[in-house]
Amino acid sequence: MTTEDPPHTVLLLHAYPLSATMWQDQKAALEEAGLTVLAPNLPGFGGQEGAITSLADAARELRTTLPGEPLALVGLSMGGYLALELLRQFPGRFARVVLADTTLRADPPEKARDRREQADRVLEEGKDFIIEAAEKEHSPSTFERVRPMIEAATPEGIAGALRAMANRSEGQDVLRGLDVPLLVLVGERDEITPPEFAQEIADEGRGTLRLLPGAAHLSNLDAPGAFNAALLDFLR
């Protein structure tokens, strides 16, 4: 892996079905450390109109908005899937990579089918069932933070993200050729993309794995102190 000076600009890619507001704690910590932070919202999230059609298209569109210098790339959950697509298409643009609570694996057929059915359902019924699932999935304190982000997302944005995730390809090939430092973070209680998935990422990318005690799938919200400490140590 390269030993170049770390980049000064950090790109944060958010989780489904949330907005870039999920990075509030990290943005504050990174900016306090003197780094520039980019935290864009995907179409349909955080007040943005439209919906993504695929992760590949989303990566191409996002690339047009980025500055020219090498960036640090941070993606959590669906943000990790988008980060992998950026690395696939534009590997030379990133000087540090952090993948958190995500996976290299494509959806198995039954999971992909469930996502497509949820996409149809959210367009027909609205977001209530998404919010109910989030309440069961997250701790009360984390749910209170994510609920307004889900409520602000459009049904079209949620449906587009679900279909894009269902159609994504395997990501192992992306990391096999990665020649930049890689940090992999995962909550020790993450049941959606568990620690063994994170270990696969670290192995493929020859990266460092950090387990975050007490955290579940949204480890940056569940354990912001530990997440920020690991992130800052790596980026500096």
Helices and strands as residue ranges (DSSP letters): E 9-13, G 20-23, H 24-32, E 36-38, H 55-63, E 71-76, H 78-89, G 91-93, E 94-100, H 109-125, H 128-137, H 140-152, H 155-166, H 172-176, E 182-187, H 195-205, E 208-212, H 219-222, H 224-235
